[in-house]
Amino acid sequence: MNILVLSGNVKRPSRTASLVSVIADRLRQRIGGHLQSIELVDAAPVLFCALRADQLDTEGKAIIAAVEGADIIIVGSPAYRASYSGALKHLFDLVDYRALADKRVVLAATGGTPLHGLMLEHQLRPLFGFFNAMTVPTAVYALEDDFANHQLTNPAVLERIDRAIEEIAAIMPAANTEATLTGKRSGLAA
């Protein structure tokens, strides 16, 4: 199970990077898997050298391959002007539109006001709908006050994280069962 932790932060330290890291740690404890982390503070300069995927260098292609090859994506962004970061948008402009079909996605964001939490439902969820990815119902949003020294401290946000993780865990066995049944029907599984 490849789990990609994708943080749309463009500065460090980052509450967004901290939030997705907590989600990833709890998810790996729950279902296992291999974690890979990409922070756009590091990846964006590589990706911004290309306007199209065929213009990417080897490092940029590896970043896109990691996104396209993940089984589960935990994606987070700071709310910026009522949307996700432009660096995150550019990354997804480079991802093949077919590559994320049926991938499982946990949505997360950080912001300065509770109203910015709507960005998850009105910006990020439709983005993954375009890719035919499966976002879990529970999105995780955290305010600046939910952190102390960039570390998540609010138990209510931790409860939302646990709920999102349980939703991922609930749909993963269904995917494995479906793949097994498909393999048996086609004579590929013993």
N, C-alpha and C positions, 0 to 999 in steps of 0.2 A: 504494500500500500504506500504510494508516494503522496505525501502531504506537502503542499507548497504553502509557505507563509509569505504573503505578499503585502508589504507595507508601502503605502503611497506617500510616506513622509519625505519631505525634501530638506529637512534639517535634523540635526542631532544635538542633544538628546531629543527623543520623540515619545510623546505619550501614545501615539498611534502604534509605533513599533513595540512598545511595552504591552499594549492591549493585545495585539495579535500574537505576541509571544506567550502571554498567559493562556490564550485560547489554544494555541498549538501544544503547549505543555500538557494541558488538561486533556486534550483530544488524544495525544499520544499515550497518555496514561490509560485512557479508556479503551482505545481500539488498537494501539500499537502503530507500527508503520515507520517509514523513513521520512524524516523532516528535512526540508530544504528551505532556506530563508532568503528572500530578496527584499532589500530596502531600496526604494527609488532614489534616496539620497546618494547611493553608490551607483545604481544601474542607469539612472536617467542620463548622465553625460554620455554613456555608451549608446543608448537608444536614440538620443537626440541627434546623433550623427547621420541618421537615416530617416527619410520620409516614407519609405516603403520597405517591406520586409526583405526584398531582394537587394537592398542597398546595405544591409547590416554586415558588419565584420564578424569574425568568428566568435568574439565575446558576446556580441549582440544576439547572434543566432542561438547561442547557448542559453541566454536568458529566455528567449521566446520558446525554445525547446523545453525548458523547465516548466513554463506555464502550460504549454500544450500537452506535456506528458504527465502532468499531475493527475492523481485520482481524486484528490480532495484539494480545494483551494480555500485557504483562509485569507480573505482580502480585506484590508483596512485602509482607510484614508482619513486624513484630517478634513473636516468640512472647510471648504475654502470658497467664498462667494456663493454660498448655497449649493455647492456641488462638490464632487471629489476632485482631487488634485489633477492639474493638467498633465503632469508627468504620468499619472496612472492612465489617463485617457490615451496618451500617446502610445504607451505600452500596448493597450488593447487594440489600438489601430493597426498594430503590427502582427497581431495574432490572427491566424487563419480563422475565418468565420465558422468553419466546420469542426475545429479542433476541440471545442469545449462541450460539445453535445453530450448530455447525460453525465457530465462531471458534477460532483457534489461541491457546493460552495457555502461557506459561512461568511456573512457580511458583517463588517464592523466599521465603526467610525468614531472619531473624537471631535469635540467642538466646544465652543464657548457658551452656547445657550441651548436649552432644551429644544428650541425650534429647529435648530440645524439637524436634529435627529431625523427629520423628514427626508433628508437627502438620501438616506438608506433606501427608503421605499420609492422615492420619485426619481432617483438618479441611478444608484447602483443596481437595484433589483432589475429594472428594465434593461440595463446593459447586459446582464447575464441572461435575461430572457431572450435577447437578440441572439446570443450564442447557443441557445437551447440547453443551457446548463440548469441544474436543479439546485436552486437556493433553498436552504432550510427556512421554515417560517419565522423563527426567532432571529432577529438581527440584534447586534450588540452595539449600544451607543454609550459613550462615557463622556462626561463633562470634565473640565479642568479640575473642578473640586473633588472629583472621584479619585484623584491621584495625590500622592505625597512624594516629592522628589522623583517624579516620573514613574512611580510604582503604583499600580492599581490597589486601592484600599477599600473601595465601596462594596460591602457585601451584596447589595442588590444587583450590582453589575456582575459580580461573580456568580450569582444565581442565574442570571440570563445566559452567561457563558455556559454554565452546566446544562441548562435547558437546550441550548443550541447543539451542544455536544451529544446529548441524548437523542436529539432529532437526527443527527448524522448517523449515530450508531444504529438507530432504528431502520434507516433506509439502506445501510450497507449490506446487511445480510440478505435483503431482498434482491439486491443486485447480484450477489454471489450465487444465490439460489437460481435466479433467472439465467445466469451464464451457465450454470451446471446443467439445467434442464435443456437449454439450447444445445449445449455440447452433446448431451445424451441423444437428443432427437437427431442430430446430424451424424451420430456415430463417432464423435470425437472423444467422448469421455467413457471411462470404463465403468 
